[in-house]
Amino acid sequence: MFTAIALSASLSALSPAVRADVECLSVFSFIAGEDAKEADRSGAVGGLLYYLGRIKAREPDLALNELLVELVQSQEFLDSLPSHGLRCAGEMAATGEALSALGEAMSKVAEANGPRS
């Protein structure tokens, strides 16, 4: 699924921010899994792309395959999957609100400047 081999890492070696993003990537991977309903899968793809982009921006050569396998083999992570899901969904909702606010601000600027020819 994810191919990044250059930098092998362990979850314990990650910064808290990158680890949190890897956890969210895993959450959305579960949601988008084979048994997912199409509506769930569509929404999860957005989450996958969002968190993959965040991870790649911070650690472009991170070995995600290894990290995701390590993560989903952790019973502690699996037991806390619902709380991770709520956190990740909250982060995405906040980002969506920020994007909406940006769009509104851009619309006001466009209206104030009038039509361009």
JOQUI-V514166 format. One record per pair of residues at least 6 apart in sequence whose ideal C-beta (glycine too) atoms are under 6 Angstrom apart, sorted by the first residue. I is the first residue (numbers start at 1). J is the second residue. D is the distance in whole Angstrom. If there is no record, write none. Layout:
BEGIN
i = [I | I]
j = [J | J]
d = [D | D]
END
This chain:
BEGIN
i = [2 | 2 | 4 | 4 | 4 | 5 | 6 | 7 | 7 | 7 | 8 | 11 | 18 | 18 | 21 | 21 | 21 | 22 | 23 | 24 | 24 | 25 | 26 | 26 | 27 | 27 | 27 | 28 | 28 | 28 | 31 | 31 | 32 | 32 | 71]
j = [64 | 65 | 62 | 63 | 64 | 63 | 61 | 61 | 62 | 63 | 63 | 70 | 58 | 59 | 51 | 54 | 55 | 67 | 84 | 51 | 88 | 51 | 68 | 71 | 84 | 85 | 88 | 44 | 47 | 48 | 40 | 44 | 41 | 44 | 77]
d = [4 | 6 | 6 | 6 | 5 | 6 | 4 | 4 | 5 | 6 | 5 | 5 | 5 | 6 | 5 | 5 | 5 | 5 | 5 | 5 | 4 | 4 | 6 | 5 | 5 | 5 | 5 | 5 | 4 | 5 | 6 | 4 | 5 | 4 | 5]
END
